[in-house]
Amino acid sequence: MNNVQPTVFNPAQLYLLGVFSHIKSDEELNDIKQLVADYYAKRLDSMTEKMWQSGELDQKRLDEINEMDLHAWLREQKAKEEAE
């Protein structure tokens, strides 16, 4: 017995599959990868700027984050989410 569930794509995934179907070279793929990376870097930059302006993020907090084991912190966060 095999419990294979069909994959259901959301609208963003369907759109990207359509876009990706037109990629014909490694260069085009690399360009798309760079666009996606740039998009998320810009969003992260915007979010951290807002946090800095609001006072939610400051040099003290950055120093604390710098000393953290972020992998362990992420595992803890995932465990908390799964426990809820």
GROMACS elastic network, one bead per residue, 0.5 to 0.9 nm:
[ bonds ]
;  ai    aj funct       b0    kb
    5     8     6  0.89467   500
    9    12     6  0.79359   500
    9    13     6  0.57035   500
    9    14     6  0.61200   500
   10    13     6  0.53509   500
   10    14     6  0.63079   500
   10    15     6  0.87336   500
   11    14     6  0.51015   500
   11    15     6  0.61269   500
   11    16     6  0.86325   500
   12    15     6  0.51109   500
   12    16     6  0.61861   500
   12    17     6  0.85882   500
   13    16     6  0.51279   500
   13    17     6  0.60889   500
   13    18     6  0.86357   500
   14    17     6  0.51044   500
   14    18     6  0.63531   500
   14    19     6  0.87672   500
   15    18     6  0.51883   500
   15    19     6  0.63687   500
   15    20     6  0.86750   500
   16    20     6  0.59057   500
   16    21     6  0.83948   500
   17    20     6  0.50363   500
   17    21     6  0.60598   500
   18    21     6  0.52253   500
   18    22     6  0.72136   500
   19    22     6  0.57618   500
   19    23     6  0.73888   500
   20    23     6  0.53388   500
   20    24     6  0.88805   500
   20    29     6  0.81645   500
   20    32     6  0.87385   500
   21    24     6  0.81782   500
   23    26     6  0.80956   500
   23    27     6  0.89417   500
   23    28     6  0.59723   500
   23    29     6  0.63306   500
   23    32     6  0.89465   500
   24    27     6  0.84556   500
   24    28     6  0.68023   500
   24    29     6  0.79341   500
   25    28     6  0.52863   500
   25    29     6  0.63921   500
   25    30     6  0.86776   500
   26    30     6  0.60454   500
   26    31     6  0.85215   500
   27    30     6  0.50766   500
   27    31     6  0.61610   500
   27    32     6  0.87020   500
   28    32     6  0.62750   500
   28    33     6  0.86301   500
   29    32     6  0.51413   500
   29    33     6  0.61846   500
   29    34     6  0.86238   500
   30    34     6  0.61343   500
   30    35     6  0.86074   500
   31    34     6  0.51004   500
   31    35     6  0.62273   500
   31    36     6  0.87551   500
   32    35     6  0.50075   500
   32    36     6  0.62769   500
   32    37     6  0.86016   500
   33    36     6  0.52226   500
   33    37     6  0.61714   500
   33    38     6  0.85680   500
   34    37     6  0.50051   500
   34    38     6  0.59569   500
   34    39     6  0.84459   500
   35    38     6  0.51011   500
   35    39     6  0.60942   500
   35    40     6  0.87638   500
   36    39     6  0.50534   500
   36    40     6  0.63740   500
   36    41     6  0.85724   500
   37    40     6  0.53533   500
   37    41     6  0.60689   500
   37    42     6  0.85696   500
   38    41     6  0.50151   500
   38    42     6  0.60403   500
   38    43     6  0.85745   500
   39    42     6  0.52333   500
   39    43     6  0.63043   500
   39    44     6  0.87029   500
   40    44     6  0.60474   500
   40    45     6  0.84387   500
   41    44     6  0.51006   500
   41    45     6  0.60585   500
   41    46     6  0.85729   500
   42    45     6  0.50339   500
   42    46     6  0.61476   500
   42    47     6  0.86141   500
   43    46     6  0.50648   500
   43    47     6  0.61323   500
   43    48     6  0.86099   500
   44    47     6  0.50779   500
   44    48     6  0.61089   500
   44    49     6  0.84639   500
   45    48     6  0.52791   500
   45    49     6  0.60895   500
   45    50     6  0.86819   500
   46    49     6  0.51151   500
   46    50     6  0.62921   500
   46    51     6  0.87016   500
   47    50     6  0.51995   500
   47    51     6  0.62686   500
   47    52     6  0.86292   500
   48    52     6  0.60200   500
   48    53     6  0.85266   500
   48    57     6  0.74575   500
   49    52     6  0.50022   500
   49    53     6  0.61145   500
   49    54     6  0.85700   500
   49    57     6  0.86372   500
   50    53     6  0.50900   500
   50    54     6  0.61188   500
   50    55     6  0.85619   500
   50    56     6  0.85215   500
   50    57     6  0.86954   500
   51    54     6  0.51492   500
   51    55     6  0.61245   500
   51    56     6  0.50136   500
   51    57     6  0.51919   500
   51    58     6  0.82848   500
   52    55     6  0.51751   500
   52    56     6  0.60665   500
   52    58     6  0.59664   500
   53    56     6  0.77060   500
   53    57     6  0.78790   500
   53    58     6  0.88773   500
   54    57     6  0.74839   500
   55    58     6  0.62208   500
   56    61     6  0.85228   500
   57    60     6  0.80763   500
   57    61     6  0.60068   500
   57    62     6  0.71287   500
   58    61     6  0.53662   500
   58    62     6  0.62526   500
   58    63     6  0.87125   500
   59    63     6  0.61207   500
   59    64     6  0.86203   500
   60    63     6  0.51529   500
   60    64     6  0.63473   500
   60    65     6  0.87647   500
   61    65     6  0.61601   500
   61    66     6  0.85162   500
   62    65     6  0.50459   500
   62    66     6  0.60786   500
   62    67     6  0.87747   500
   63    66     6  0.50033   500
   63    67     6  0.65214   500
   63    68     6  0.89411   500
   64    67     6  0.53182   500
   64    68     6  0.64990   500
   65    68     6  0.51162   500
   65    69     6  0.82926   500
   65    70     6  0.78931   500
   66    69     6  0.83365   500
   66    70     6  0.87893   500
   67    70     6  0.88017   500
   68    71     6  0.86882   500
   68    72     6  0.84382   500
   68    73     6  0.76929   500
   69    72     6  0.54996   500
   69    73     6  0.63381   500
   69    74     6  0.88026   500
   70    74     6  0.60160   500
   70    75     6  0.85212   500
   71    74     6  0.51596   500
   71    75     6  0.62581   500
   71    76     6  0.86835   500
   72    75     6  0.50814   500
   72    76     6  0.62368   500
   72    77     6  0.86892   500
   73    76     6  0.50703   500
   73    77     6  0.62392   500
   73    78     6  0.86763   500
   74    77     6  0.50115   500
   74    78     6  0.61497   500
   74    79     6  0.85587   500
   75    78     6  0.51161   500
   75    79     6  0.61522   500
   75    80     6  0.86439   500
   76    79     6  0.50716   500
   76    80     6  0.61985   500
   76    81     6  0.86904   500
   77    80     6  0.50914   500
   77    81     6  0.62622   500
   77    82     6  0.86740   500
   78    81     6  0.51032   500
   78    82     6  0.61831   500
   78    83     6  0.86023   500
   79    82     6  0.51244   500
   79    83     6  0.61389   500
   79    84     6  0.88234   500
   80    83     6  0.51148   500
   80    84     6  0.64943   500
   81    84     6  0.53905   500
